[in-house]
Structures are given as structure tokens and as C-alpha cells.
Amino acid sequence: MHWINWYSAMSFNALLNRKGHFWEQRYTCHGFPNSDKERALNTIRYIHANPKAAGMREGFFYDFSNYGTYEQLTTDGITQWHPAFFELGTSLEECADKYKGFCRRYTPNFKLLFVIALAKLCDSKRNEVKRSNLER
């Protein structure tokens, strides 16, 4: 994230002939109450789906994920199920099945990919401007 912020700020600043901070309030985070079960489940699913959304994996399972503890009810010795997970059903198996279906319905938000594409576009435009200035 740091690199994306830096790169896009440098590109936009060069394109706009300006200096200094481009992004305001870069590193803010606002928590949510533990009682917000829908947001908790969406956040957990977002974390589990990141590698899939990034094209690194085809599914939700990978070495550094605790997705299996939710879908297959396994234990990794670290993970504690969120209370929102228990509200998905009346049994652990039902909770796991519903969470699995909830994850399969996930569609990633492509804002990050858009920012990267925009940064590349700005970089190419900046290079065009530099080349045209050199040709003069």
C-alpha cells in the first residue's frame, strides 16, 4: 500500500507539476463495534478472499490463511471464530456451510486495480511529456 501511495502521488504530482503530499489522511483506520455482525463477516470474507481477488489463488485456501478453520471447522491453534460466525446457523456444520456459500458469492472490489492502472497511465503520460520536451 505504501508503494502504491508513493508511486501514484509521484505520478500525479509530476503530471500536475506540483510537489508535496498528494493524499490526505493516508493512514486512517476506523474500527467498528463488535456488535456489527454483518460488517465483521464481510471483513473476514474480504481477508479470506484477498489472494483469490488478486489472482494469486483460484480458491480461498492457501498456506497463510485461516479460511480452513471456518469452512472445515479445523483448528490451527490460533484462530478463534468470530461471534458473527456462530450466528450463521444452529450448529457448527451449518455455520461452516453458510460461511462457505457466503464466501463463494464474493465479488472483489476493483478499486485497487483501478488505482494501479491509473498510476501507470499517469506515468506513461508523464514520459510522453518528458519526451516531447526533450525533442524541442
Long-range contacts (C-beta under 8 A, 24 or more apart in sequence): 4-112, 4-115, 4-116, 4-119, 7-119, 7-123, 8-115, 8-118, 8-119, 8-122, 11-119, 11-122, 11-123, 11-126, 12-122, 14-122, 14-126, 15-122, 15-125, 15-126, 15-129, 34-83, 37-83, 37-84, 37-87, 38-84, 40-82, 40-83, 40-84, 41-82, 41-84, 41-85, 41-88, 41-99, 41-102, 44-70, 44-82, 44-84, 44-85, 45-102, 45-103, 45-106, 46-106, 48-103, 49-103, 49-106, 49-108, 52-106, 52-108, 53-106, 53-108, 53-109, 60-103, 67-103, 70-96, 70-99, 70-100, 71-96, 71-99, 71-100, 71-103, 72-96
